[in-house]
Amino acid sequence: MSLAFLIFLVAWIVGMVATFVPVLPATLIIFLGALGATLLDGFQVWPDLPFLLTFGAITVLIGFVDNLASAWGARRYGGSKQAVWGALIGGLAGLFIPFGLLVGPLAGALLAELLVVRRTLPDALRSAWGTLVGLLTGLAAKLVLHLLMGIYELWRLWEPARSVAGG
């Protein structure tokens, strides 16, 4: 195993864990790990530049997917912008309690709908549920994309794979 492989592996593991922590830029951590590993491995314009540009585009796309999924869930179930913010804040607060990654966003969206938007309990519950569905959908999409990014980069940096791929 090369040093570049190990550096990316550590960055990828940190990024995968950070996927579940709303305030940490998990995708950026994985991208920076790939960038650092590529530079350490001896950057070559071909094939490294297209690879890094593609990973950069995927990094930006993942940010949009995450935000769009949250907004979609909230809007699909009648949620407000305040519910999305409540879910995000609840997710952060949920880091400190058991099952907080599920309970926190749901409670945050519910409280935002009840206290800030002043919706009735049934409407607030529906909105909070939609916000949670959106957040979890975005999280699942990010997790899958992070997994695929990591597997591809590890394969690319793995020495035996280079001999098979002709690199």
KOLZAPA-178240 format. One line per 10 residues: number of its first residue (from 1); for each residue x, y, z of C-alpha. Coordinates in steps of 0.25 Angstrom, whole numbers. Last residue first. Example, Ala and Ser with C-alpha at 12.3 -4.5 7.8 and 13.67 -1.06 7.14 Angstrom:
% residues 2
2 = 55/-4/29 ~ 49/-18/31
***
This chain:
% residues 167
167 = -5/8/-62 ~ -10/-3/-70 ~ -23/-5/-63 ~ -18/-19/-58 ~ -5/-13/-54 ~ -11/-1/-47 ~ -21/-10/-40 ~ -10/-17/-33 ~ -4/-4/-27 ~ -17/2/-21
157 = -19/16/-24 ~ -30/15/-34 ~ -37/4/-26 ~ -36/13/-14 ~ -42/25/-23 ~ -53/17/-28 ~ -57/11/-15 ~ -57/24/-8 ~ -65/31/-19 ~ -75/20/-18
147 = -77/20/-3 ~ -78/35/-3 ~ -89/34/-14 ~ -96/24/-6 ~ -95/32/7 ~ -99/45/0 ~ -112/38/-6 ~ -116/32/8 ~ -113/46/15 ~ -122/53/4
137 = -133/43/6 ~ -132/44/21 ~ -133/59/21 ~ -145/58/11 ~ -152/48/20 ~ -149/56/32 ~ -155/69/25 ~ -167/61/21 ~ -170/56/35 ~ -168/70/41
127 = -179/75/31 ~ -189/64/34 ~ -186/66/49 ~ -188/81/48 ~ -201/79/40 ~ -207/70/50 ~ -202/79/62 ~ -208/92/56 ~ -198/101/50 ~ -191/113/57
117 = -180/116/47 ~ -170/119/58 ~ -175/110/70 ~ -183/98/64 ~ -175/97/50 ~ -162/100/57 ~ -164/90/68 ~ -168/79/58 ~ -156/82/49 ~ -147/81/61
107 = -153/69/67 ~ -152/61/54 ~ -138/66/52 ~ -134/62/66 ~ -141/49/67 ~ -134/42/55 ~ -120/47/57 ~ -122/47/72 ~ -124/32/73 ~ -117/34/87
97 = -114/48/90 ~ -103/58/87 ~ -103/58/72 ~ -118/61/73 ~ -115/76/76 ~ -109/76/62 ~ -120/69/56 ~ -130/78/63 ~ -123/90/57 ~ -124/84/43
87 = -139/79/45 ~ -142/93/50 ~ -136/99/38 ~ -144/90/29 ~ -157/93/37 ~ -154/108/36 ~ -154/107/21 ~ -168/102/22 ~ -173/88/21 ~ -185/83/13
77 = -182/69/11 ~ -176/70/-2 ~ -170/83/1 ~ -162/78/13 ~ -157/65/6 ~ -153/73/-6 ~ -146/83/1 ~ -138/73/9 ~ -135/65/-4 ~ -131/78/-11
67 = -121/81/-1 ~ -114/68/-1 ~ -115/66/-16 ~ -109/80/-18 ~ -97/78/-8 ~ -95/64/-15 ~ -94/71/-29 ~ -83/80/-24 ~ -75/68/-20 ~ -78/61/-32
57 = -73/73/-41 ~ -60/72/-33 ~ -59/57/-34 ~ -60/59/-49 ~ -50/70/-50 ~ -41/62/-41 ~ -42/50/-50 ~ -41/58/-63 ~ -28/64/-57 ~ -22/51/-52
47 = -22/43/-65 ~ -15/50/-72 ~ -10/63/-66 ~ -1/55/-57 ~ 0/57/-42 ~ 11/49/-35 ~ 4/40/-24 ~ 5/51/-14 ~ -3/60/-23 ~ -14/49/-25
37 = -14/46/-10 ~ -16/61/-7 ~ -27/63/-17 ~ -34/50/-13 ~ -33/54/2 ~ -38/68/-2 ~ -50/61/-9 ~ -53/52/3 ~ -53/64/13 ~ -61/72/3
27 = -72/62/3 ~ -72/61/18 ~ -73/76/20 ~ -76/74/35 ~ -88/82/41 ~ -99/71/38 ~ -91/60/45 ~ -95/46/38 ~ -87/48/26 ~ -75/52/35
17 = -73/37/38 ~ -72/34/23 ~ -63/47/22 ~ -53/42/33 ~ -53/28/26 ~ -50/35/13 ~ -39/44/18 ~ -32/32/25 ~ -33/23/12 ~ -28/35/4
7 = -16/36/13 ~ -13/21/13 ~ -14/20/-3 ~ -5/32/-4 ~ 5/26/5 ~ 5/14/-4 ~ 0/0/0
***
